[in-house]
């Protein structure tokens, strides 16, 4: 590899992406609090009064937010593999992601399911510790890979992101070197024809259209996220790709808005736009996927247009960047617990929503600051570096 190519492909810390990742994780508090008032979503706790406005705003988030998290995770995998090699990378990801996954599955994830039962049936008075062993009564189910455990009450809940990320990392590790070599040829092609960056929208559209979108995984098919992850690993930090992203950001962003608007008839009129095989549902899923790809690439390009002279993150960004995984692990049970207490209030939706969001953020940060961040043991248990 030439010195020029090496400089083009050597990853540098992208603090703007650290900020974006933290923004998405914090945004999930606002997103999941809104689902309490969504007439269509089967959230754990539901308010008696709902509004379709929530559905529309939720769609603006799902089209890009979780795909962006997987893309940024792929970019981080590139850094890790360069430092540790494929085997060291696999071990590090299993430990850093697997430990909080097991801990949260045992102690945190059962809480929303228990509150769901209590919210649905006022006569249900089973204590959490009586419900807990029933939640953990599971059997092996390889048919839903990589979600290999199943049970009447068991679920991975919001940790589906962590499960998929572990699976993607383990799938990447043995093919990291040849995949990176293929990415070099792709980067050369994009350097000549920047419009080639739009091609991944086609396989994304095929995956979502033919395999179906999965509501449990933020509206995307689980395997569509693999493409975002691999793009992040192979290409997102290549300077030639970044130049193309900057060049195309505005027109691709406009195209993404138009494609997303074109999904409105399908999401409104189809009986089940996520899984139906009608032409309307199939085309809606394809348009949604293409819109998602355009939004993600446009956001990357627009963020990269700013001059990045800072070599170290600011204090707020530095704090949030290392807190992203613990905050993600903690957020949903806290939101559900606040929602369970708030939905019974005699108050407007806006007041209840604000109470859930503010209360959840305060508790999440207090638990993180005083229960996670300050000791080596708790940092390890929540996937943080010592």
C-alpha positions as a Markdown table, in Angstrom:
| # | Residue | x | y | z |
|---|---|---|---|---|
| 1 | Unk | 0.0 | 0.0 | 0.0 |
| 2 | Unk | 1.4 | 3.4 | -0.9 |
| 3 | Unk | 2.0 | 6.1 | 1.7 |
| 4 | Unk | -0.8 | 8.2 | 0.2 |
| 5 | Unk | -3.3 | 5.3 | 0.4 |
| 6 | Unk | -2.2 | 4.5 | 3.9 |
| 7 | Unk | -2.9 | 8.1 | 5.0 |
| 8 | Unk | -6.3 | 7.9 | 3.3 |
| 9 | Unk | -7.3 | 4.7 | 5.0 |
| 10 | Unk | -5.8 | 5.2 | 8.5 |
| 11 | Unk | -8.6 | 5.9 | 11.0 |
| 12 | Unk | -8.5 | 9.0 | 13.1 |
| 13 | Unk | -10.7 | 9.7 | 16.1 |
| 14 | Unk | -14.0 | 11.2 | 14.9 |
| 15 | Unk | -15.3 | 13.2 | 17.8 |
| 16 | Unk | -18.3 | 14.4 | 15.9 |
| 17 | Unk | -19.4 | 10.8 | 15.6 |
| 18 | Unk | -18.8 | 10.3 | 19.4 |
| 19 | Unk | -21.2 | 13.3 | 19.8 |
| 20 | Unk | -23.7 | 11.8 | 17.4 |
| 21 | Unk | -23.7 | 8.4 | 19.2 |
| 22 | Unk | -24.3 | 10.1 | 22.5 |
| 23 | Unk | -27.1 | 12.2 | 21.0 |
| 24 | Unk | -28.8 | 9.0 | 19.6 |
| 25 | Unk | -28.5 | 7.2 | 23.0 |
| 26 | Unk | -30.0 | 10.2 | 24.8 |
| 27 | Unk | -32.6 | 10.6 | 22.1 |
| 28 | Unk | -33.8 | 7.1 | 22.9 |
| 29 | Unk | -35.1 | 8.4 | 26.3 |
| 30 | Unk | -37.3 | 10.9 | 24.3 |
| 31 | Unk | -38.2 | 8.2 | 21.8 |
| 32 | Unk | -39.3 | 5.5 | 24.2 |
| 33 | Unk | -41.1 | 8.0 | 26.4 |
| 34 | Unk | -43.1 | 9.0 | 23.3 |
| 35 | Unk | -44.2 | 5.4 | 22.7 |
| 36 | Unk | -46.2 | 5.6 | 25.9 |
| 37 | Unk | -48.6 | 7.8 | 23.9 |
| 38 | Unk | -48.4 | 6.1 | 20.5 |
| 39 | Unk | -51.7 | 4.5 | 19.4 |
| 40 | Unk | -50.0 | 1.8 | 17.3 |
| 41 | Unk | -46.9 | 0.7 | 19.2 |
| 42 | Unk | -47.3 | -2.1 | 21.8 |
| 43 | Unk | -45.1 | -0.5 | 24.4 |
| 44 | Unk | -44.8 | -1.8 | 27.9 |
| 45 | Unk | -47.0 | 0.9 | 29.5 |
| 46 | Unk | -49.6 | 2.8 | 27.6 |
| 47 | Unk | -51.4 | 6.0 | 28.4 |
| 48 | Unk | -55.2 | 6.0 | 28.2 |
| 49 | Unk | -55.1 | 8.9 | 25.7 |
| 50 | Unk | -52.8 | 8.6 | 22.7 |
| 51 | Unk | -52.0 | 10.7 | 19.7 |
| 52 | Unk | -51.0 | 9.8 | 16.1 |
| 53 | Unk | -48.6 | 12.7 | 16.1 |
| 54 | Unk | -46.2 | 10.5 | 18.0 |
| 55 | Unk | -46.2 | 7.9 | 15.3 |
| 56 | Unk | -45.1 | 10.4 | 12.7 |
| 57 | Unk | -42.3 | 11.8 | 14.8 |
| 58 | Unk | -41.1 | 8.3 | 15.8 |
| 59 | Unk | -40.8 | 7.5 | 12.1 |
| 60 | Unk | -38.4 | 10.4 | 11.7 |
| 61 | Unk | -36.1 | 8.7 | 14.3 |
| 62 | Unk | -36.2 | 5.1 | 13.3 |
| 63 | Unk | -35.3 | 5.8 | 9.7 |
| 64 | Unk | -31.7 | 6.8 | 10.7 |
| 65 | Unk | -30.9 | 6.6 | 14.4 |
| 66 | Unk | -30.2 | 2.9 | 15.0 |
| 67 | Unk | -28.6 | 2.4 | 11.6 |
| 68 | Unk | -26.2 | 5.2 | 12.6 |
| 69 | Unk | -25.4 | 3.5 | 15.9 |
| 70 | Unk | -24.4 | 0.3 | 14.0 |
| 71 | Unk | -22.4 | 2.3 | 11.5 |
| 72 | Unk | -20.4 | 4.0 | 14.2 |
| 73 | Unk | -19.9 | 0.7 | 15.9 |
| 74 | Unk | -18.5 | -0.7 | 12.7 |
| 75 | Unk | -16.1 | 2.3 | 12.5 |
| 76 | Unk | -15.0 | 1.5 | 16.1 |
| 77 | Unk | -14.4 | -2.1 | 15.1 |
| 78 | Unk | -11.9 | -0.9 | 12.5 |
| 79 | Unk | -9.9 | 0.9 | 15.2 |
| 80 | Unk | -10.0 | -2.1 | 17.5 |
| 81 | Unk | -9.0 | -4.7 | 14.9 |
| 82 | Unk | -6.0 | -2.5 | 13.9 |
| 83 | Unk | -4.9 | -2.4 | 17.5 |
| 84 | Unk | -5.7 | -6.0 | 18.6 |
| 85 | Unk | -5.9 | -8.1 | 15.5 |
| 86 | Unk | -9.1 | -10.2 | 14.7 |
| 87 | Unk | -8.7 | -12.6 | 17.6 |
| 88 | Unk | -8.0 | -9.9 | 20.2 |
| 89 | Unk | -10.9 | -7.9 | 18.8 |
| 90 | Unk | -13.3 | -10.9 | 19.1 |
| 91 | Unk | -12.2 | -11.5 | 22.7 |
| 92 | Unk | -12.5 | -7.8 | 23.6 |
| 93 | Unk | -16.0 | -7.4 | 22.1 |
| 94 | Unk | -17.2 | -10.6 | 23.8 |
| 95 | Unk | -16.0 | -9.4 | 27.1 |
| 96 | Unk | -17.0 | -5.7 | 26.8 |
| 97 | Unk | -20.5 | -6.4 | 25.3 |
| 98 | Unk | -21.2 | -9.8 | 26.8 |
| 99 | Unk | -20.7 | -9.0 | 30.4 |
| 100 | Unk | -23.3 | -6.1 | 30.5 |
| 101 | Unk | -25.6 | -8.2 | 28.3 |
| 102 | Unk | -25.6 | -11.0 | 30.9 |
| 103 | Unk | -25.8 | -8.6 | 33.8 |
| 104 | Unk | -28.7 | -6.6 | 32.4 |
| 105 | Unk | -30.6 | -9.6 | 31.2 |
| 106 | Unk | -30.5 | -11.1 | 34.7 |
| 107 | Unk | -31.3 | -8.0 | 36.7 |
| 108 | Unk | -32.6 | -5.1 | 34.5 |
| 109 | Unk | -34.5 | -6.4 | 31.5 |
| 110 | Unk | -37.1 | -8.3 | 33.5 |
| 111 | Unk | -38.4 | -5.0 | 35.0 |
| 112 | Unk | -40.3 | -3.7 | 31.9 |
| 113 | Unk | -41.9 | -7.1 | 31.4 |
| 114 | Unk | -43.1 | -7.2 | 35.0 |
| 115 | Unk | -44.4 | -3.7 | 34.8 |
| 116 | Unk | -46.2 | -4.6 | 31.5 |
| 117 | Unk | -48.1 | -7.3 | 33.4 |
| 118 | Unk | -49.0 | -4.9 | 36.3 |
| 119 | Unk | -50.1 | -2.2 | 33.9 |
| 120 | Unk | -52.3 | -4.5 | 31.8 |
| 121 | Unk | -54.1 | -6.1 | 34.8 |
| 122 | Unk | -54.9 | -4.1 | 37.9 |
| 123 | Unk | -55.4 | -7.4 | 39.8 |
| 124 | Unk | -51.9 | -8.6 | 39.1 |
| 125 | Unk | -49.9 | -8.2 | 42.4 |
| 126 | Unk | -47.0 | -10.7 | 41.9 |
| 127 | Unk | -43.8 | -9.3 | 43.3 |
| 128 | Unk | -40.8 | -8.7 | 41.1 |
| 129 | Unk | -38.8 | -11.4 | 42.8 |
| 130 | Unk | -41.6 | -14.0 | 42.2 |
| 131 | Unk | -41.8 | -13.0 | 38.6 |
| 132 | Unk | -38.0 | -13.0 | 38.1 |
| 133 | Unk | -37.5 | -16.8 | 37.9 |
| 134 | Unk | -40.4 | -17.1 | 35.5 |
| 135 | Unk | -38.8 | -14.5 | 33.2 |
| 136 | Unk | -35.6 | -16.6 | 33.2 |
| 137 | Unk | -37.3 | -19.9 | 32.4 |
| 138 | Unk | -36.0 | -20.2 | 28.8 |
| 139 | Unk | -35.2 | -22.8 | 26.2 |
| 140 | Unk | -32.8 | -22.9 | 23.2 |
| 141 | Unk | -34.3 | -21.6 | 19.9 |
| 142 | Unk | -31.8 | -21.4 | 17.1 |
| 143 | Unk | -34.6 | -20.5 | 14.6 |
| 144 | Unk | -34.4 | -16.8 | 15.7 |
| 145 | Unk | -30.6 | -16.4 | 15.4 |
| 146 | Unk | -28.9 | -14.6 | 16.9 |
| 147 | Unk | -31.6 | -14.4 | 19.6 |
| 148 | Unk | -31.1 | -18.0 | 20.7 |
| 149 | Unk | -33.1 | -18.0 | 24.0 |
| 150 | Unk | -36.8 | -18.1 | 24.1 |
| 151 | Unk | -39.4 | -18.3 | 26.9 |
| 152 | Unk | -43.0 | -17.3 | 27.7 |
| 153 | Unk | -41.9 | -14.1 | 29.5 |
| 154 | Unk | -38.3 | -13.9 | 28.4 |
| 155 | Unk | -37.1 | -11.2 | 26.0 |
| 156 | Unk | -33.8 | -9.3 | 25.3 |
| 157 | Unk | -35.8 | -6.1 | 25.3 |
| 158 | Unk | -33.8 | -3.0 | 24.3 |
| 159 | Unk | -30.6 | -5.1 | 24.5 |
| 160 | Unk | -31.4 | -6.5 | 21.0 |
| 161 | Unk | -28.8 | -3.9 | 19.8 |
| 162 | Unk | -26.1 | -5.5 | 22.0 |
| 163 | Unk | -27.0 | -9.0 | 20.9 |
| 164 | Unk | -26.8 | -8.1 | 17.2 |
| 165 | Unk | -23.6 | -6.1 | 17.7 |
| 166 | Unk | -21.9 | -9.2 | 19.3 |
| 167 | Unk | -23.1 | -11.4 | 16.5 |
| 168 | Unk | -21.8 | -8.9 | 13.8 |
| 169 | Unk | -18.4 | -8.6 | 15.5 |
| 170 | Unk | -18.0 | -12.3 | 15.6 |
| 171 | Unk | -19.0 | -12.7 | 12.0 |
| 172 | Unk | -16.6 | -9.9 | 11.0 |
| 173 | Unk | -13.5 | -11.1 | 12.9 |
| 174 | Unk | -12.6 | -14.1 | 10.7 |
| 175 | Unk | -13.0 | -12.2 | 7.4 |
| 176 | Unk | -11.7 | -8.8 | 8.5 |
| 177 | Unk | -8.5 | -8.9 | 6.4 |
| 178 | Unk | -10.0 | -9.9 | 3.1 |
| 179 | Unk | -13.0 | -7.7 | 3.6 |
| 180 | Unk | -10.7 | -4.7 | 4.2 |
| 181 | Unk | -8.9 | -5.6 | 1.0 |
| 182 | Unk | -12.1 | -5.6 | -1.0 |
| 183 | Unk | -13.0 | -2.3 | 0.6 |
| 184 | Unk | -9.9 | -0.7 | -0.9 |
| 185 | Unk | -11.1 | -1.5 | -4.4 |
| 186 | Unk | -14.5 | -0.1 | -3.5 |
| 187 | Unk | -13.0 | 3.1 | -2.3 |
| 188 | Unk | -11.1 | 3.5 | -5.5 |
| 189 | Unk | -14.3 | 3.0 | -7.5 |
| 190 | Unk | -16.1 | 5.6 | -5.3 |
| 191 | Unk | -13.3 | 8.0 | -5.8 |
| 192 | Unk | -13.9 | 7.9 | -9.5 |
| 193 | Unk | -17.7 | 7.8 | -9.3 |
| 194 | Unk | -19.0 | 9.2 | -6.0 |
| 195 | Unk | -22.6 | 8.3 | -7.0 |
| 196 | Unk | -21.7 | 4.6 | -6.4 |
| 197 | Unk | -22.2 | 5.4 | -2.7 |
| 198 | Unk | -25.9 | 5.1 | -3.4 |
| 199 | Unk | -25.7 | 1.5 | -4.4 |
| 200 | Unk | -26.0 | 0.0 | -0.9 |
| 201 | Unk | -29.6 | 1.3 | -0.9 |
| 202 | Unk | -30.4 | -1.6 | -3.3 |
| 203 | Unk | -29.5 | -4.5 | -1.0 |
| 204 | Unk | -31.0 | -2.7 | 2.0 |
| 205 | Unk | -34.3 | -2.3 | 0.1 |
| 206 | Unk | -34.2 | -6.0 | -0.9 |
| 207 | Unk | -33.6 | -7.2 | 2.7 |
| 208 | Unk | -36.3 | -5.1 | 4.2 |
| 209 | Unk | -38.8 | -5.7 | 1.3 |
| 210 | Unk | -38.3 | -9.5 | 1.1 |
| 211 | Unk | -37.5 | -10.4 | 4.7 |
| 212 | Unk | -39.8 | -7.9 | 6.2 |
| 213 | Unk | -39.3 | -5.1 | 8.7 |
| 214 | Unk | -39.2 | -6.0 | 12.3 |
| 215 | Unk | -41.0 | -3.7 | 14.7 |
| 216 | Unk | -39.1 | -5.1 | 17.7 |
| 217 | Unk | -35.8 | -4.0 | 16.2 |
| 218 | Unk | -36.7 | -0.3 | 15.6 |
| 219 | Unk | -38.5 | -0.9 | 12.3 |
| 220 | Unk | -35.6 | -2.4 | 10.3 |
| 221 | Unk | -34.9 | -6.1 | 9.5 |
| 222 | Unk | -32.1 | -7.3 | 11.8 |
| 223 | Unk | -29.8 | -8.2 | 8.8 |
| 224 | Unk | -30.2 | -4.7 | 7.3 |
| 225 | Unk | -28.2 | -3.4 | 10.2 |
| 226 | Unk | -25.3 | -5.7 | 9.2 |
| 227 | Unk | -24.8 | -3.6 | 6.0 |
| 228 | Unk | -24.5 | -0.4 | 8.0 |
| 229 | Unk | -22.1 | -2.0 | 10.4 |
| 230 | Unk | -19.9 | -3.4 | 7.5 |
| 231 | Unk | -19.9 | 0.0 | 5.8 |
| 232 | Unk | -18.8 | 1.6 | 9.0 |
| 233 | Unk | -16.0 | -0.9 | 9.3 |
| 234 | Unk | -14.8 | -0.9 | 5.7 |
| 235 | Unk | -15.4 | 2.5 | 4.3 |
| 236 | Unk | -16.8 | 5.2 | 6.5 |
| 237 | Unk | -13.4 | 6.5 | 7.7 |
| 238 | Unk | -11.6 | 6.3 | 4.3 |
| 239 | Unk | -10.8 | 9.8 | 3.2 |
| 240 | Unk | -11.9 | 9.1 | -0.4 |
| 241 | Unk | -15.3 | 7.9 | 0.9 |
| 242 | Unk | -15.5 | 10.9 | 3.2 |
| 243 | Unk | -14.8 | 13.3 | 0.3 |
| 244 | Unk | -17.6 | 11.7 | -1.6 |
| 245 | Unk | -20.0 | 11.9 | 1.4 |
| 246 | Unk | -19.2 | 15.6 | 1.8 |
| 247 | Unk | -19.8 | 16.2 | -1.9 |
| 248 | Unk | -23.1 | 14.4 | -2.0 |
| 249 | Unk | -24.5 | 15.3 | 1.4 |
| 250 | Unk | -27.1 | 17.9 | 0.3 |
| 251 | Unk | -28.6 | 16.3 | -2.8 |
| 252 | Unk | -28.6 | 12.9 | -1.1 |
| 253 | Unk | -30.3 | 14.4 | 2.0 |
| 254 | Unk | -33.0 | 16.0 | -0.2 |
| 255 | Unk | -33.5 | 12.6 | -1.9 |
| 256 | Unk | -33.8 | 11.0 | 1.5 |
| 257 | Unk | -36.5 | 13.4 | 2.5 |
| 258 | Unk | -38.4 | 12.8 | -0.7 |
| 259 | Unk | -38.1 | 9.0 | -0.4 |
| 260 | Unk | -39.3 | 9.1 | 3.2 |
| 261 | Unk | -42.3 | 11.3 | 2.3 |
| 262 | Unk | -43.2 | 8.7 | -0.4 |
| 263 | Unk | -43.6 | 6.0 | 2.3 |
| 264 | Unk | -46.5 | 7.8 | 3.9 |
| 265 | Unk | -49.3 | 6.3 | 1.7 |
| 266 | Unk | -48.0 | 2.8 | 2.4 |
| 267 | Unk | -47.6 | 3.1 | 6.1 |
| 268 | Unk | -51.0 | 4.7 | 6.3 |
| 269 | Unk | -53.0 | 2.4 | 4.0 |
| 270 | Unk | -51.4 | -1.0 | 4.1 |
| 271 | Unk | -52.8 | -3.5 | 6.6 |
| 272 | Unk | -49.3 | -4.4 | 7.8 |
| 273 | Unk | -46.7 | -2.5 | 5.9 |
| 274 | Unk | -43.9 | -4.3 | 7.9 |
| 275 | Unk | -44.7 | -7.8 | 6.6 |
| 276 | Unk | -47.4 | -7.7 | 3.9 |
| 277 | Unk | -46.6 | -9.0 | 0.4 |
| 278 | Unk | -48.8 | -6.6 | -1.4 |
| 279 | Unk | -47.1 | -4.3 | -4.0 |
| 280 | Unk | -47.9 | -1.3 | -1.8 |
| 281 | Unk | -46.2 | -2.8 | 1.3 |
| 282 | Unk | -43.2 | -4.1 | -0.6 |
| 283 | Unk | -42.6 | -0.8 | -2.3 |
| 284 | Unk | -43.1 | 1.1 | 1.0 |
| 285 | Unk | -40.4 | -1.0 | 2.7 |
| 286 | Unk | -38.0 | -0.5 | -0.2 |
| 287 | Unk | -38.6 | 3.2 | -0.1 |
| 288 | Unk | -38.0 | 3.3 | 3.6 |
| 289 | Unk | -34.7 | 1.5 | 3.3 |
| 290 | Unk | -33.5 | 3.8 | 0.5 |
| 291 | Unk | -34.5 | 6.8 | 2.6 |
| 292 | Unk | -32.6 | 5.4 | 5.6 |
| 293 | Unk | -29.4 | 5.0 | 3.6 |
| 294 | Unk | -29.7 | 8.5 | 2.2 |
| 295 | Unk | -30.3 | 10.0 | 5.6 |
| 296 | Unk | -27.4 | 8.2 | 7.2 |
| 297 | Unk | -24.9 | 9.1 | 4.4 |
| 298 | Unk | -26.1 | 12.7 | 4.3 |
| 299 | Unk | -25.7 | 13.1 | 8.0 |
| 300 | Unk | -22.2 | 11.7 | 7.8 |
| 301 | Unk | -21.3 | 14.1 | 5.0 |
| 302 | Unk | -22.8 | 17.2 | 6.6 |
| 303 | Unk | -21.0 | 16.5 | 9.9 |
| 304 | Unk | -17.7 | 16.1 | 8.1 |
| 305 | Unk | -18.1 | 19.4 | 6.3 |
| 306 | Unk | -17.3 | 21.2 | 9.6 |
| 307 | Unk | -13.6 | 21.9 | 10.2 |
| 308 | Unk | -12.4 | 19.5 | 12.9 |
| 309 | Unk | -9.4 | 21.1 | 14.6 |
| 310 | Unk | -10.0 | 19.7 | 18.1 |
| 311 | Unk | -7.7 | 16.9 | 19.0 |
| 312 | Unk | -9.4 | 16.0 | 22.3 |
| 313 | Unk | -13.1 | 16.1 | 23.2 |
| 314 | Unk | -14.6 | 18.7 | 25.3 |
| 315 | Unk | -15.5 | 17.8 | 28.9 |
| 316 | Unk | -19.2 | 17.2 | 28.1 |
| 317 | Unk | -18.5 | 15.2 | 25.0 |
| 318 | Unk | -15.8 | 13.3 | 26.8 |
| 319 | Unk | -18.1 | 12.4 | 29.6 |
| 320 | Unk | -21.0 | 11.3 | 27.3 |
| 321 | Unk | -18.8 | 9.4 | 24.8 |
| 322 | Unk | -17.6 | 6.9 | 27.4 |
| 323 | Unk | -21.0 | 6.7 | 29.0 |
| 324 | Unk | -22.9 | 5.7 | 25.8 |
| 325 | Unk | -23.1 | 1.9 | 26.5 |
| 326 | Unk | -24.1 | 2.2 | 30.2 |
| 327 | Unk | -26.6 | 4.8 | 29.4 |
| 328 | Unk | -28.1 | 2.6 | 26.7 |
| 329 | Unk | -28.3 | -0.4 | 29.1 |
| 330 | Unk | -30.0 | 1.7 | 31.8 |
| 331 | Unk | -32.4 | 3.9 | 29.9 |
| 332 | Unk | -35.4 | 1.8 | 28.9 |
| 333 | Unk | -36.3 | 0.2 | 32.3 |
| 334 | Unk | -36.1 | 3.6 | 33.9 |
| 335 | Unk | -38.4 | 5.1 | 31.2 |
| 336 | Unk | -40.9 | 2.3 | 31.7 |
| 337 | Unk | -40.8 | 2.6 | 35.5 |
| 338 | Unk | -41.5 | 6.4 | 35.3 |
| 339 | Unk | -44.2 | 5.8 | 32.7 |
| 340 | Unk | -45.9 | 3.2 | 35.0 |
| 341 | Unk | -46.1 | 5.9 | 37.7 |
| 342 | Unk | -47.1 | 8.8 | 35.5 |
| 343 | Unk | -49.8 | 7.4 | 33.2 |
| 344 | Unk | -52.3 | 7.4 | 36.0 |
| 345 | Unk | -52.0 | 11.2 | 36.5 |
| 346 | Unk | -54.9 | 13.5 | 35.5 |
| 347 | Unk | -52.8 | 15.7 | 33.3 |
| 348 | Unk | -52.3 | 16.5 | 29.6 |
| 349 | Unk | -50.1 | 14.3 | 27.5 |
| 350 | Unk | -47.5 | 17.0 | 27.2 |
| 351 | Unk | -47.1 | 17.3 | 31.0 |
| 352 | Unk | -46.9 | 13.5 | 31.4 |
| 353 | Unk | -44.4 | 13.2 | 28.6 |
| 354 | Unk | -42.2 | 15.9 | 30.1 |
| 355 | Unk | -42.3 | 14.3 | 33.5 |
| 356 | Unk | -41.3 | 10.9 | 32.1 |
| 357 | Unk | -38.4 | 12.4 | 30.1 |
| 358 | Unk | -37.0 | 14.7 | 32.8 |
| 359 | Unk | -37.4 | 12.1 | 35.6 |
| 360 | Unk | -35.8 | 9.4 | 33.5 |
| 361 | Unk | -32.8 | 11.5 | 32.5 |
| 362 | Unk | -32.2 | 12.6 | 36.1 |
| 363 | Unk | -32.3 | 9.0 | 37.4 |
| 364 | Unk | -30.3 | 7.5 | 34.6 |
| 365 | Unk | -27.4 | 10.0 | 35.1 |
| 366 | Unk | -27.5 | 9.6 | 38.8 |
| 367 | Unk | -27.3 | 5.9 | 38.6 |
| 368 | Unk | -24.5 | 6.1 | 36.0 |
| 369 | Unk | -22.5 | 8.7 | 38.0 |
| 370 | Unk | -22.8 | 7.1 | 41.4 |
| 371 | Unk | -23.6 | 3.5 | 40.6 |
| 372 | Unk | -21.5 | 2.8 | 37.5 |
| 373 | Unk | -18.7 | 5.2 | 36.7 |
| 374 | Unk | -16.8 | 5.4 | 40.0 |
| 375 | Unk | -15.5 | 1.9 | 40.6 |
| 376 | Unk | -13.5 | -0.5 | 38.5 |
| 377 | Unk | -15.9 | -3.3 | 39.2 |
| 378 | Unk | -19.0 | -1.5 | 38.1 |
| 379 | Unk | -17.3 | 0.0 | 35.1 |
| 380 | Unk | -16.3 | -3.5 | 34.0 |
| 381 | Unk | -19.8 | -4.9 | 34.5 |
| 382 | Unk | -21.3 | -2.1 | 32.3 |
| 383 | Unk | -18.8 | -2.5 | 29.5 |
| 384 | Unk | -16.6 | 0.5 | 30.3 |
| 385 | Unk | -12.8 | 0.5 | 30.1 |
| 386 | Unk | -11.0 | 0.7 | 33.5 |
